[in-house]
Amino acid sequence: MNSEGDHIMVALSYYDYETIKVFSDDPLTLTLVFYDVTLIRKAGEGYVGYKALFTISDILSKFMDENEDVVLCFYCDANTDVRRNHGNMLPQEYRSRLFSRMFEMYVKSQNQSKFINHRVMIEDPDNPANKQYAHFICRKEHKDAVATMGQMLMQK
């Protein structure tokens, strides 16, 4: 909880080996541990402040520092609308761009160059307005394995 009354819970749930194996048979990809990251607002209204987002970034960065084979997965879908200052942008695209910007600002402020943000846009051929975005945060040395996973997601 911060001084603005925002209380954000960070929930991590890992994908088991059998689930990952559905998407990839790449040996390097299968050695990684993929975690779905969900941010759940428990209190507060309006925009989540920069300080709260920075604190969340600190927590996730520490988790990744302590677990070398971790890949954090963020998913931006069309199920939840969000207040945004760019009304012409779909909510999921706005969240995806916000996430990418937050990541870039965080790694720059911490002078970290070991993590990357691999963004994947998933399009529904039957509904072009239903674009969804997945982000994979990983160490640079896992970039190729994560890119393989991203390609598989786009094909499913």
C-alpha positions, -999 to 999 in steps of 0.1 A, spaced: 0 0 0 13 35 -8 4 70 4 -21 74 -25 -41 44 -11 -31 20 -40 -27 -16 -28 -15 -38 -56 -10 -75 -51 15 -93 -73 5 -129 -80 30 -153 -96 19 -187 -109 42 -210 -128 35 -230 -158 44 -267 -153 66 -286 -177 38 -303 -194 21 -270 -203 53 -255 -217 59 -287 -237 26 -281 -256 41 -249 -270 77 -259 -275 100 -289 -277 131 -268 -277 154 -282 -250 166 -248 -239 130 -235 -236 121 -265 -215 149 -257 -190 133 -224 -182 106 -217 -156 78 -195 -169 57 -175 -144 25 -158 -152 25 -124 -135 -9 -109 -125 -14 -75 -109 -45 -74 -88 -57 -41 -74 -69 -45 -39 -75 -8 -31 -73 25 -47 -89 43 -77 -77 60 -108 -42 56 -123 -17 36 -104 12 59 -95 47 57 -107 60 49 -72 38 18 -69 48 6 -104 85 11 -95 81 -9 -63 65 -37 -82 94 -36 -107 118 -38 -77 101 -69 -64 101 -87 -97 137 -77 -105 148 -92 -71 128 -124 -79 146 -127 -112 180 -120 -97 174 -149 -72 161 -173 -99 183 -174 -130 161 -196 -152 129 -175 -146 109 -160 -174 81 -136 -163 50 -136 -185 26 -107 -187 -6 -110 -207 -26 -80 -219 -60 -91 -232 -93 -74 -242 -112 -86 -211 -106 -56 -189 -110 -20 -198 -86 5 -182 -87 43 -178 -63 57 -203 -53 90 -217 -52 77 -253 -89 69 -260 -81 58 -296 -60 29 -284 -74 -4 -274 -71 -11 -236 -49 -41 -241 -25 -22 -264 -24 7 -239 -15 -17 -211 11 -33 -233 27 0 -242 25 11 -206 42 -21 -195 70 -17 -220 76 19 -211 76 10 -174 102 -18 -181 124 5 -201 123 32 -175 131 7 -147 161 -10 -163 175 24 -173 171 38 -138 187 7 -123 214 6 -150 204 -31 -157 212 -45 -190 208 -82 -183 170 -84 -187 150 -80 -219 113 -75 -227 102 -97 -256 68 -85 -267 45 -106 -289 13 -94 -305 -13 -121 -310 -40 -114 -336 -73 -130 -340 -78 -135 -378 -116 -135 -373 -116 -103 -352 -88 -77 -359 -100 -56 -329 -91 -84 -306 -54 -80 -306 -37 -94 -275 -2 -89 -262 22 -111 -243 54 -99 -227 83 -122 -217 108 -107 -193 140 -128 -193 177 -127 -191 195 -118 -224 210 -153 -226 174 -168 -228 163 -145 -256 163 -171 -283 144 -196 -263 118 -170 -254 115 -159 -290 108 -195 -300 80 -196 -274 67 -163 -287 66 -176 -323 47 -207 -311 21 -185 -293 15 -165 -325 7 -197 -344 -17 -211 -318 
